[in-house]
Amino acid sequence: MTKSKKLTRKEKIERNRQKGAAGRPTGAAKPMVRETLLLGLFIAFVAFAIYANTFGNDFILDDSNAITENHFVKQGVAGIPDILTTEYRAGYWQARGNLYRPVSLVMFAVEWQLFPNNPFPGHLINVLVYALCALLLFRLLCRLLPGWSVLVPALITLLFVVHPIHTEVVANIKSRDELMSFLFLIVSIHLLLDYVQGKRKRALWLAGLSFFFAMLSKEGVITMLAAIPLMLFFFTKAKKQQIIRATASLGIGAAVYLLIRASVLSAQTGEHYDLLLIDNFLVGAQSFSERTATAFKVLGKYLWMLFYPNPLSIDYAYNQIPIVNWANWQPIASLLVYLGLAGIVIRRFRKKEMWVYGIAFYLIAISLYSNLVLTIGSGFGERFLFLPSLGFCMALVGLLVLLTRSPLKDKSLNLTQSLKAGKVLVLILLPLFAAGAAMTMNRNTAWKDHFTIYETDVQHAPNSARLHYWYGNELMKEKALKAPTQEEKMKYLDLAIAQYNEALRIHPEYGDAYGQRGLAWYRKGDRQRAAADYQEAINRKVGSWKVYNNMGVIYGEQSNYPEALKQFQYALKVDNRYPLPYKNLGATYLLMGDIDNALKYLHQGLQYATETDTDVLREIYTYLAECYNQKGDQVNFEKYNRLKEGLGGK
């Protein structure tokens, strides 16, 4: 056999030109390629346009623990080494957690370095990433469905893009973890298709690397280790060995992530954080029967909200979704539906139909969030439907193609011809697109700020103790403390207390609600009720340093200095990175005449104070000046007086 002659680059281009397929498209192929490109850009534009009204929104919800109150993120790029070597929430609290998602935190640190305390860049980047995801998803579906009209991938992607269930992910900056995980996932699948279609080993390893970054973004994507091999089986002509190698490359990326995660989490210090009923209502299940029944009830609600996402809520905490057993009809109905879906996949598996794969994808993607296999950090969350909803969109569009008998399995159709061929399908889906886009844009306005979202969603989820708690916090912070008159301040404090009362009616063991109600009583001047509520919070070992600090203040006002010191010290045990407990310790020691300890804690407080802690800094300087005055140190006395005066105010 003679060895084939190696073609030059010029000869390859000429060969491709003559074939009119492998190289640059010629003739009728050019308009088709251009049409596909424009369609992809249009879909990306839609994704951008329907979320553009989030650009004026504030930091909100979990943005506090991921960004605005995260010590590592607020260091900017200097905090990146800490982000890479600690648990996800280590920059916010000091309890031991179980999450490792550094990608989004690194991005937030860079954004804080460039635009400190500015939510606009975060919202803009979220929307741009979402638009990029939409474009890449459309291109991916075009590659997976090469024998279909381009209209089918376009309809699936549009349905995904406008689905209102995604508002939590895109409108909440913190949910960058979901977006980046999805983006890296789509890139990894594109690379696997490059490998399968061109047998390029480099693409295989790059796919594993991209999947590794998907895991670094959010670990829930690990379920795709089952969904992606199935995807290759359904939509490509990949051989068994290729599918095995593709899965192995992803598995290696996942394994490397898990090893790094285990190393980081094992190095944690501090108290272990126990999952609470307020975090996941399934903690309240008293038996295996209650646990499984409630989990299937939740799975039914997930499926229902894909069809009818209204009303939406940021929170479904205890007791918005009550614990049930198998005597309730809801888990039974849900179980039957899921068994039916699984039965469809098994029965029609070898036919390799798109809508059947969509069902399989949904079942695989939602499995981790079902709380059936393991108990996760939340019982229910709209963000958990972000990835599974792709399977829903594929299944719905694919099934509608069959039911309307739309002759769209023809790659030669241009867009105009496809619209004619699938006019019934398009007429069915157009109202869904319009309604989805309208609902999405309307929902985005509720994400304006904390007060707006809590005031809105406490109506949508009235049995969520945490929503009443959050709403009470905002009534106190945004309304009572900013009220122009004492009368209005008292009115809003009463409204806040009413919300805390409702939270405690729903969940009588809610320690944080006791703590905040105690603060409201304190601000109303009722020290007795404040102390009683603080003690209730302390009895429940709340994870907020502020409760212990506030209790210490009350003891200090009663001249019970030893007990005040004990509470301030415990506040530091909970989290020692805030200046206020140090200041209070210093002030208490000063009142007790212990100048050396007063100086020790006041100087420690200075180490943790930032430019935004103006009031605390002013008090620290005042107490330092007094300490040095009592020690007869005139130089330092004048120094800290000057620093105090430089801050202005009293």
PyMOL commands that set and color helices and strands:
alter all, ss='L'
color gray80, all
select helices_A, chain A and resi 9-19+29-50+52-54+63-68+73-84+102-114+119-144+151-162+164-171+173-198+201-217+219-235+240-266+281-284+288-307+329-347+349-351+354-367+382-385+388-403+415-421+423-446+450-460+465-480+486-506+511-523+527-539+545-557+561-574+579-592+595-608+614-631+634-646
alter helices_A, ss='H'
color red, helices_A
deselect
rebuild
show_as cartoon
